[in-house]
Amino acid sequence: MSVSGVVVRPATSHDADRIRTIYNYEVIHTTATFDLVPRSLVEQRRWLADRSGAFAATVAVDTAGEGVGF
């Protein structure tokens, strides 16, 4: 799916670090999640692996290939 240059696609392990960066910002600076401790890259990759197949996590990628949301 593409809207205004942003593509939404299934997330892969290659997206783990960017997703972790986005998520950890929310953990540290907001109340958008109940998590209190930022995720490590290993934990983020495990989280993505657990959300593959029929219940896959998705990622929004801009025209430069940068993950801008998930």
C-alpha positions in Angstrom: 0.0 0.0 0.0 1.4 3.5 -0.9 0.0 6.9 0.2 1.9 10.1 -0.6 5.2 8.3 -1.0 4.9 6.1 2.1 4.7 2.4 1.6 3.2 0.0 4.2 4.5 -3.5 4.1 5.2 -6.5 6.4 8.1 -5.8 8.7 11.2 -7.9 8.5 14.2 -8.4 10.8 15.9 -5.7 8.9 13.4 -3.2 10.3 14.0 -4.2 13.9 16.5 -1.4 14.8 14.3 1.4 13.4 11.1 0.0 15.0 13.0 -0.3 18.3 14.1 3.4 18.0 10.5 4.5 17.4 9.1 2.3 20.2 11.8 3.1 22.7 11.1 6.8 22.2 7.5 6.2 23.3 8.6 4.1 26.3 10.9 6.8 27.5 9.0 10.0 26.7 5.3 9.2 26.7 2.5 7.0 28.2 1.6 5.4 24.8 2.8 2.0 26.2 2.8 0.2 29.5 6.4 -0.9 29.0 8.8 0.8 31.4 12.1 -0.5 30.0 13.4 0.2 26.5 13.8 -2.9 24.3 17.2 -4.2 23.2 17.8 -5.1 19.6 17.6 -8.8 20.4 14.2 -8.3 22.2 12.9 -6.3 19.2 13.9 -9.0 16.7 12.2 -11.6 18.9 9.1 -9.4 19.1 9.1 -9.2 15.3 9.6 -13.0 14.9 6.6 -13.6 17.1 4.5 -11.4 14.9 5.1 -13.0 11.5 2.8 -15.0 9.3 -0.9 -14.3 9.6 -0.4 -11.7 12.4 2.6 -9.9 10.9 3.7 -6.6 12.2 3.8 -3.9 9.5 6.1 -1.0 8.9 5.6 2.3 7.1 8.6 3.3 5.0 9.2 6.7 3.3 10.6 7.2 -0.2 14.2 7.2 1.3 13.5 3.7 2.7 13.4 5.0 6.3 11.0 3.4 8.7 8.6 6.1 9.9 6.1 4.1 11.8 4.9 0.6 12.5 
